[in-house]
């Protein structure tokens, strides 16, 4: 059965609420600022001999089957993931938050989650921008069973409430977490994402369940996976938009976490940092830049970025790597072809230091980047390839820097590094619906100063 025309419900409602979208964007900025501020405060206030914090980075393939009546009812995505468990801040794959209040039994969090836009490719307007924000409440019973609820909203104020219970089994070597619950959808949310802005389904309740877990393989390497599904609400099941009553997903991948075979160490001895960078756009690809073939942008578009680095670990598989959690704020300056706009980044970065008489350091970061307004250099790159720009893209940072104190023979400058970096956003070769299924992105050549304190 194909998706047909609207079934006699009058014109679709207009849910484009500019004020709500503006508040949603402000909430995203506040969430990232709170994350950076909380991590920074923790680094300065916690005693030096605190335990090493839990972190991880992973990647895997996600397969989703959705119940819409379309020829192709599936989607496959390559999904990068970030993990971090701080005293208040947490990142868990494609979700994260900041603890506001609570104790060992209950906790209220400011929460953000990415909701995959599973649905027909013909409904691109419906499928875009799927970051949901709201409060999360978690309550743990004496037997370890946890009740969790999230009241979330998309960028236009369409809300839903998730309520469910989950239980954790296992230890750091093997862990499994089953969940069962319900999603109570507002009429606005259900009409837009399940009615595809064509049919008024009204409010509804989906039943949802999943099982996720991870298995230690060797050293820092783990196998991670998840399988889950949902049963549509009554009105959706009766709609001609749907062919099936059930949608489901499966995910499998690998990740690096703290090595459970080693005793948890004290926090790494290296210090947090602040980095100030300035960069110039280039139409060249990442490969061209790495081979020295970088062209100038004819409109001289530029950015300035501010990053904080929070220490996580000083090794990976026994190798001497300094690993940081690094949130950042990027200002894209106005020019003849674009207005000023902002970019928000969260990533994990690893450094290797060559301990020569003048220390040289090589760095690579992987994470996520969200822009409020797609820049000119990125928009033209994607439109030339027939792609629709995406605000959320994969983030990559490659850098090389030199210690200024070693270079000048000045002891007070030993904490300062001068470097060159590549600021890169891309859709990872059309491999993920979360990045708009696009090929391409943008690159900036940057110079920076990085101060460790």
For each residue, the residues with C-beta under 8 A, 3 or more apart:
1: 69 240 243
2: 69 70 71
3: 68 69 70 120 122 196 198 240 241
4: 7 240
5: 198
6: 9 12 198 199
7: 4 198 199 239 240
8:
9: 6 199 200
10:
11:
12: 6 191 197 198
13: 188 191 197 200
14:
15: 156 157 158 188 191 192 197
16: 21 156
17: 20 21 156 157
18: 21 22
19: 22 23
20: 17 23 24 153 155 156 157
21: 16 17 18 24 25 155 156
22: 18 19 25 26
23: 19 20 26 27
24: 20 21 27 28 133 153 154 155 156 157
25: 21 22 28 29 155 372
26: 22 23 29 30
27: 23 24 30 31 133
28: 24 25 31 32 112 131 133 344 370
29: 25 26 32 33 342 344
30: 26 27 33 34
31: 27 28 34 35 97 98 110 112 133
32: 28 29 35 36 327 329 344 346
33: 29 30 36 37 329
34: 30 31 37 38 98 110
35: 31 32 38 39 89 96 98 327 346
36: 32 33 39 40 308 327 329
37: 33 34 40 41
38: 34 35 41 42 86 88 89 98
39: 35 36 42 43 86 89 308 310 325 327
40: 36 37 43 44 272 308 310
41: 37 38 44 45
42: 38 39 45 46 86 87 88 89 310
43: 39 40 46 272 310 311
44: 40 41 272
45: 41 42
46: 42 43 50 87 267
47: 50
48: 266 267
49: 266 267
50: 46 47 266 267
51: 264 265 266 267
52: 258 264 265 266 267 268 312 313
53: 84 85 86 267 312
54: 83 84 85 257 258
55: 83 84 85 257 258 312 313 323 325 348
56: 81 82 83 84 222 255 256 257 258
57: 80 81 82 83 255 256 348 366
58: 80 81 83 93 222 224 253 254 255 256
59: 78 79 80 81 253 254 255
60: 78 79 81 224 225 251 252 253 254 255
61: 76 77 78 79 251 252 253
62: 76 77 78 79 116 249 250 251
63: 74 75 76 249 250 251
64: 74 75 76 77 116 118 247 248 249
65: 73 74 247 248 249
66: 73 74 75 118 119 247
67: 73 232 242 243 244 245 246 247
68: 3 73 119 120 196 241 242 243
69: 1 2 3 240 241 242 243
70: 2 3 73 120 122 243
71: 2
72: 121
73: 65 66 67 68 70 243 244
74: 63 64 65 66
75: 63 64 66 116 118 433
76: 61 62 63 64
77: 61 62 64 116 431 432 433 434
78: 59 60 61 62 428 431 432
79: 59 60 61 62 94 251 253 432 434
80: 57 58 59 366 367 368 394 428
81: 56 57 58 59 60 93 94 224 253 255
82: 56 57 91 93 346 347 348 367 368
83: 54 55 56 57 58 91 92 93 255 257
84: 53 54 55 56 89 90 91 96 312 325 348
85: 53 54 55 90
86: 38 39 42 53 89 90 310
87: 42 46 99
88: 38 42 98 99
89: 35 38 39 42 84 86 96 97 98 99
90: 84 85 86 96 97 98 99 109
91: 82 83 84 95 96 325 346
92: 83 95 96
93: 58 81 82 83
94: 79 81 113 114 434
95: 91 92 111 112 113 114
96: 35 84 89 90 91 92 111 112 346
97: 31 89 90 109 110 111 112 136
98: 31 34 35 38 88 89 90 109 110
99: 87 88 89 90 102 107 108 109
100: 108 109 110
101: 107 108
102: 99 105 106 107 108 138
103: 106 107
104: 140
105: 102 139 140
106: 102 103 137 138 139 140
107: 99 101 102 103 137 138
108: 99 100 101 102 135 136 137
109: 90 97 98 99 100 135 136 137 138
110: 31 34 97 98 100 135 136
111: 95 96 97 133 134 135 136 150 152
112: 28 31 95 96 97 131 132 133
113: 94 95 131 132 150 152
114: 94 95 130 131 132 392 434
115: 130 131 132 154
116: 62 64 75 77 130 249 433 434
117: 126 127 128 130 433 434
118: 64 66 75 247 249 433
119: 66 68 123 126 127 193 196
120: 3 68 70 123 196
121: 72 124 127
122: 3 70
123: 119 120 126 127 196 197
124: 121 127 128 388
125: 128 197
126: 117 119 123 192 193 196 197
127: 117 119 121 123 124 130 433
128: 117 124 125 390 436
129: 154 155 391 392
130: 114 115 116 117 127 154 434
131: 28 112 113 114 115 154 155 370 392
132: 112 113 114 115 152 153 154 160
133: 24 27 28 31 111 112 152 153
134: 111 150 151 152 153 159
135: 108 109 110 111 150 151
136: 97 108 109 110 111 148 149 150
137: 106 107 108 109 148 149 150
138: 102 106 107 109 146 147 148
139: 105 106 146 147 148
140: 104 105 106 144 145 146 147
141: 144 145 146 147
142:
143:
144: 140 141 167 168
145: 140 141 165 166 167
146: 138 139 140 141 165 166 167 168
147: 138 139 140 141 163 164 165
148: 136 137 138 139 162 163 164 165 166 181
149: 136 137 161 162 163 164
150: 111 113 134 135 136 137 161 162
151: 134 135 159 161
152: 111 113 132 133 134 159 160 161 162
153: 20 24 132 133 134 157 158 159
154: 24 115 129 130 131 132 157 158 159 189
155: 20 21 24 25 129 131
156: 15 16 17 20 21 24
157: 15 17 20 24 153 154 188
158: 15 153 154 186 188 189 192 193
159: 134 151 152 153 154 186 188 189
160: 132 152 183 184 185 186 189
161: 149 150 151 152 183 184
162: 148 149 150 152 181 182 183 184 208
163: 147 148 149 181 182 184
164: 147 148 149 179 180 181 182 208
165: 145 146 147 148 179 180 181
166: 145 146 148 177 178 179 180
167: 144 145 146 177 178
168: 144 146 175 176 177
169: 175 176 177 178
170: 173 174 175 176 213
171: 174 175 260
172: 175 216 258 260
173: 170 215 216 260
174: 170 171 213 214 215 216
175: 168 169 170 171 172 213 214
176: 168 169 170 211 212 213
177: 166 167 168 169 211 212 213
178: 166 167 169 209 210 211
179: 164 165 166 208 209 210 211 212 228
180: 164 165 166 207 208 209
181: 148 162 163 164 165 207 208 209
182: 162 163 164 205 206 207 208
183: 160 161 162 205 206 208 230
184: 160 161 162 163 203 205
185: 160 189 190 194 203 204 205 206 233
186: 158 159 160 189 190 203
187: 190 191 200 201 202 203
188: 13 15 157 158 159 191 192
189: 154 158 159 160 185 186 192 193
190: 185 186 187 193 194 195 201 202 203 204 233 235 236
191: 12 13 15 187 188 194 195 197 199 200 201 202
192: 15 126 158 188 189 195 196 197
193: 119 126 158 189 190 196
194: 185 190 191 201 204 232 236 239 241
195: 190 191 192 198 199 200 201 239 241
196: 3 68 119 120 123 126 192 193 199 241
197: 12 13 15 123 125 126 191 192
198: 3 5 6 7 12 195 241
199: 6 7 9 191 195 196 239 241
200: 9 13 187 191 195
201: 187 190 191 194 195 204 233 235 236 239
202: 187 190 191 235
203: 184 185 186 187 190
204: 185 190 194 201 232 233 234 235 236
205: 182 183 184 185 233
206: 182 183 185 230 231 232 233
207: 180 181 182 230 231
208: 162 164 179 180 181 182 183 228 229 230 231
209: 178 179 180 181 228 229 230
210: 178 179 226 227 228 229
211: 176 177 178 179 226 227 228
212: 176 177 179 224 225 226 227 228
213: 170 174 175 176 177 224 225 226
214: 174 175 222 223 224 225 255 257
215: 173 174 222 223 224
216: 172 173 174 221 222 260 261
217: 221 222 223 254
218: 221
219: 259 261 317 318
220: 256 257 258 259 316 317
221: 216 217 218 254 255 256 317
222: 56 58 214 215 216 217 254 255 256 257
223: 214 215 217 252 253 254
224: 58 60 81 212 213 214 215 251 252 253 254 255
225: 60 212 213 214 250 251 252 253
226: 210 211 212 213 249 250 251
227: 210 211 212 248 249 250 251
228: 179 208 209 210 211 212 248 249
229: 208 209 210 246 247 248 249
230: 183 206 207 208 209 246 247 248
231: 206 207 208 245 246
232: 67 194 204 206 236 237 242 245 246 247
233: 185 190 201 204 205 206 236 237
234: 204 237 238
235: 190 201 202 204 238 239
236: 190 194 201 204 232 233 239 241 242
237: 232 233 234 242 245
238: 234 235
239: 7 194 195 199 201 235 236 242
240: 1 3 4 7 69
241: 3 68 69 194 195 196 198 199 236
242: 67 68 69 232 236 237 239 245
243: 1 67 68 69 70 73
244: 67 73 247
245: 67 231 232 237 242
246: 67 229 230 231 232
247: 64 65 66 67 118 229 230 232 244
248: 64 65 227 228 229 230
249: 62 63 64 65 116 118 226 227 228 229
250: 62 63 225 226 227
251: 60 61 62 63 79 224 225 226 227
252: 60 61 223 224 225
253: 58 59 60 61 79 81 223 224 225
254: 58 59 60 217 221 222 223 224
255: 56 57 58 59 60 81 83 214 221 222 224
256: 56 57 58 220 221 222 316
257: 54 55 56 83 214 220 222 260
258: 52 54 55 56 172 220 264 313
259: 219 220 262
260: 171 172 173 216 257
261: 216 219
262: 259 265
263:
264: 51 52 258
265: 51 52 262
266: 48 49 50 51 52
267: 46 48 49 50 51 52 53 311
268: 52 311 312 313 314 322
269: 314
270: 311 314 322 452
271: 311 415 452 453
272: 40 43 44 308 309 310 311 324 452 453
273: 308 309 324 450 451 452 453
274: 306 307 308 309 450 451 453
275: 305 306 307 308 309 328 448 449 450 451
276: 304 305 306 448 449 450
277: 304 305 307 421 423 446 447 448 449
278: 302 303 304 305 446 447 448
279: 302 303 304 305 421 423 444 445 446 447
280: 296 297 300 301 302 444 445 446
281: 297 299 300 301 302 303 375 376 377 442 443 444
282: 289 294 295 296 297 377 443 444 445
283: 295 297 377 380 381
284: 288 289 293 294 295 443
285: 288 289 443
286: 289 290 396 422 424 426 443
287: 290 291
288: 284 285 291 293 294 295
289: 282 284 285 286 292 293 294 422 443 445
290: 286 287 398 422
291: 287 288
292: 289
293: 284 288 289
294: 282 284 288 289 445
295: 282 283 284 288
296: 280 282 300
297: 280 281 282 283 300 301 377
298:
299: 281 335 336 337 376
300: 280 281 296 297 335
301: 280 281 297 332 333 335 337 338 375 376 377
302: 278 279 280 281 332 333 335
303: 278 279 281 330 331 332 333 343 423 444 446
304: 276 277 278 279 330 331 333
305: 275 276 277 278 279 328 329 330 331 343 345 423 446 448
306: 274 275 276 328 329 330
307: 274 275 277 326 327 328 345
308: 36 39 40 272 273 274 275 326 327 328
309: 272 273 274 275 324 325 326 349 450
310: 39 40 42 43 86 272 324 325 326
311: 43 267 268 270 271 272 314 322 323 324
312: 52 53 55 84 268 323 324 325 348
313: 52 55 258 268 316 321 323
314: 268 269 270 311 320 321 322 323
315: 318 319 320 321
316: 220 256 313 319 321 323 350
317: 219 220 221
318: 219 315
319: 315 316 352
320: 314 315 352 353
321: 313 314 315 316 350 351 352
322: 268 270 311 314 350 351 352 353
323: 55 311 312 313 314 316 348 349 350 351
324: 272 273 309 310 311 312 348 349 350 351
325: 39 55 84 91 309 310 312 346 347 348
326: 307 308 309 310 345 346 347 348 349 365 367
327: 32 35 36 39 307 308 344 345 346 347
328: 275 305 306 307 308 344 345 346 347
329: 32 33 36 305 306 342 343 344 345
330: 303 304 305 306 342 343 344 345 369 423
331: 303 304 305 340 342 343
332: 301 302 303 338 340 341 342 343 371 373 375
333: 301 302 303 304 340
334: 338 339 340
335: 299 300 301 302 338 376
336: 299
337: 299 301 376
338: 301 332 334 335 341 373 375 376
339: 334 373
340: 331 332 333 334
341: 332 338 371 372 373 375
342: 29 329 330 331 332 371 372
343: 303 305 329 330 331 332 369 370 371 372
344: 28 29 32 327 328 329 330 369 370 371
345: 305 307 326 327 328 329 330 367 368 369 370 395
346: 32 35 82 91 96 325 326 327 328 367 368
347: 82 325 326 327 328 365 366 367 368 395 397
348: 55 57 82 84 312 323 324 325 326 365 366 367
349: 309 323 324 326 363 364 365 366 397
350: 316 321 322 323 324 363 364 365
351: 321 322 323 324 361 362 363
352: 319 320 321 322 361 362 363
353: 320 322 359 360 361
354: 359 360 361 362
355: 359
356: 359 360
357: 406
358: 402 403 406 407
359: 353 354 355 356 402 403 406
360: 353 354 356 400 401 402 403
361: 351 352 353 354 399 400 401 402 403 417 419
362: 351 352 354 399 400
363: 349 350 351 352 397 398 399 400 401 421
364: 349 350 396 397 398 399
365: 326 347 348 349 350 395 396 397 398 399
366: 57 80 347 348 349 394 395 396
367: 80 82 326 345 346 347 348 394 395
368: 80 82 345 346 347 392 393 394 395
369: 330 343 344 345 392 393 394 395 425
370: 28 131 343 344 345 391 392
371: 332 341 342 343 344 374 375 378 391 393 425
372: 25 341 342 343 391
373: 332 338 339 341
374: 371 378 379 389 390 391
375: 281 301 332 338 341 371 378 379 442
376: 281 299 301 335 337 338 379 380
377: 281 282 283 297 301 380 381 442 443
378: 371 374 375 381 382 389 425 440 441 442
379: 374 375 376 382 383 389
380: 283 376 377 383 384
381: 283 377 378 384 385 440 441 442
382: 378 379 385 387 388 389 438 440 441
383: 379 380 386 387 389
384: 380 381
385: 381 382 438 439 440
386: 383
387: 382 383 427 436 438 439 440
388: 124 382 436 438
389: 374 378 379 382 383 436 438
390: 128 374 393 427 435 436 438
391: 129 370 371 372 374
392: 114 129 131 368 369 370 434 435 436
393: 368 369 371 390 425 426 427 435 436 441
394: 80 366 367 368 369 425 426 427 428 432 435 441
395: 345 347 365 366 367 368 369 424 425
396: 286 364 365 366 422 424 425 426
397: 347 349 363 364 365 421 422 423 424
398: 290 363 364 365 421 422 424
399: 361 362 363 364 365 419 420 421 422 448
400: 360 361 362 363 419 420 421
401: 360 361 363 417 418 419 420 448 450
402: 358 359 360 361 406 407 417 418 419
403: 358 359 360 361 406 407 414 416 417
404: 407 408 410 413 416 417 418
405: 408 409 410 411 412 413 414 415 416
406: 357 358 359 402 403 409 414
407: 358 402 403 404 418
408: 404 405 413
409: 405 406
410: 404 405 413 414
411: 405 414
412: 405
413: 404 405 408 410 416
414: 403 405 406 410 411
415: 271 405 451 452 453
416: 403 404 405 413 449 450 451 452
417: 361 401 402 403 404 449 450 451 452
418: 401 402 404 407 447 448 449
419: 361 399 400 401 402 447 448 449 450
420: 399 400 401 445 446 447 448
421: 277 279 363 397 398 399 400 446 447 448
422: 286 289 290 396 397 398 399 443 444 445 446
423: 277 279 303 305 330 397 443 444 446
424: 286 395 396 397 398 441 442 443 444
425: 369 371 378 393 394 395 396 441 442
426: 286 393 394 396 429 435 440 441 442
427: 387 390 393 394 430 431 432 435 436 437 438 439 440 441
428: 78 80 394 431 432 435
429: 426 439
430: 427 437 438 439
431: 77 78 427 428 435
432: 77 78 79 394 427 428 435 437
433: 75 77 116 117 118 127 436 437
434: 77 79 94 114 116 117 130 392
435: 390 392 393 394 426 427 428 431 432 438
436: 128 387 388 389 390 392 393 427 433
437: 427 430 432 433
438: 382 385 387 388 389 390 427 430 435 441
439: 385 387 427 429 430
440: 378 381 382 385 387 426 427
441: 378 381 382 393 394 424 425 426 427 438
442: 281 375 377 378 381 424 425 426
443: 281 282 284 285 286 289 377 422 423 424
444: 279 280 281 282 303 422 423 424
445: 279 280 282 289 294 420 422
446: 277 278 279 280 303 305 420 421 422 423
447: 277 278 279 418 419 420 421
448: 275 276 277 278 305 399 401 418 419 420 421
449: 275 276 277 416 417 418 419
450: 273 274 275 276 309 401 416 417 419
451: 273 274 275 415 416 417
452: 270 271 272 273 415 416 417
453: 271 272 273 274 415
